[in-house]
Amino acid sequence: MANNSVNSSSSKSSGIKTIVTIIMLFLLYPVGVIMMFVWMKWPIWVKIITTLVMFYVFFVIIGAVAGLVVQVTDPYGKIFEAQRRQCTAQCENVPNATACMTECLEKLRAPK
């Protein structure tokens, strides 16, 4: 009976370790990998494949977030908008405002 209790406690502990490790792999990738290699008794090939797959997923997510941030903030669009406003202010009192705007914007787009 005592042996049964030890096995039950050990399997619960092993199950909790597995759940905690998998959660950490998704939430805090480096900590999860360390926990997986230290705690888990999985075959080494499972650990390596899990590490590589999670590494790929981790960097795909970081790349997607970085791309989204750049797209949302749109630094080049904001620079162009500021330059357009500057050209509009410069060409405001010129008789041929359209030609002035075109010339001004072309100067800004030309490589220096």
N, C-alpha and C positions, 0 to 999 in steps of 0.2 A: 504494500500500500504506500509506503514512504517513497519507494522507487517511482511509482506512478505519479506522485505529486511533484517530484523533481523533474521528470520528463515533461509534465504539463507546464510547469513554471519555465523550463528551458525553452519550450516551443513558443510560449507567449513572449518571452524575452527576445527570441530570435525573430518572431513576427514583428514586434515593435521596432527592433533594429532595422529590419527591412523597410518598413513603412517610413521611418525617420530618414533613412538613407535616401530613399527614392524622392521624398519631399525635398530634402536638401539638394539633391541633384538638380531639381527644377528651380528652386528658390535661390540657393547660393551654390552655384556650380562648383567652384574650387573646393569648398568645404565638403560638399557631397561626394566628390571624387576621393578626397582623403578618407572620409568615413567609409566609403565603399571598400577601399583597399585595406583599411585597418580592421573594420568590424566584420565585414561579410566573409563568409566561407564559400563564396562562389568560385567556380573555376576561373583561372586567370584569363582565358580567352573571352569569357563573358564580361569580365571587368574591362578588358582592353576595348572590346567592341562597344560596350556601354560608354566608355570614356570618349571614344572617337565620335560616336553618334551625338552625344550630348555636347561635345566640343563644337561640332558642326552646327547644331541647333542654336547653341549659345551665340555664336558669331553671326549666324543668319539673323537672329533677333536683334542683335546690336546693330548690324548693318541696316536693317529695316527701320529701326528707330532713328538712326542717324540720318538716313535718307528722308524720312518723314519730317524731321526737324529742319533740315535744309530746305525742303520743299515748302514747308509752312512759313518759315521765316523769310525765304526768297531774298537773299541779300542783293543779288544783281538786279532784281526787279525794283527794289527800294532805291538803289543807286540810280537807276535809269529814271525813276519817277522824280527824284530830287533834281537830276540834271534837266529833265523836261520842264520842271517848274522854273528853274533858273533861266532856261531859254525863253520861256513864256514871259518872264519878267523883263528880260532884255529886249524882246521883240514887241513889247506892248505898245510903244509909241512910234513904231516904225511904219511908214506908209504901206510897204508890201510885207505884211506880217507873215504870210504863208512862206514866202521865199526866205525870209529871215529865220523862221523856225526850222525849215528844211536844212539850211546852211549850218545853223547852230547845232542841230542834232547830228548832222554828218561829221562835224568837227569832233563831237564827243565820241562818236562810234569809231572814228579812224584810229588805228593803232599808233601809239606814240613812239 
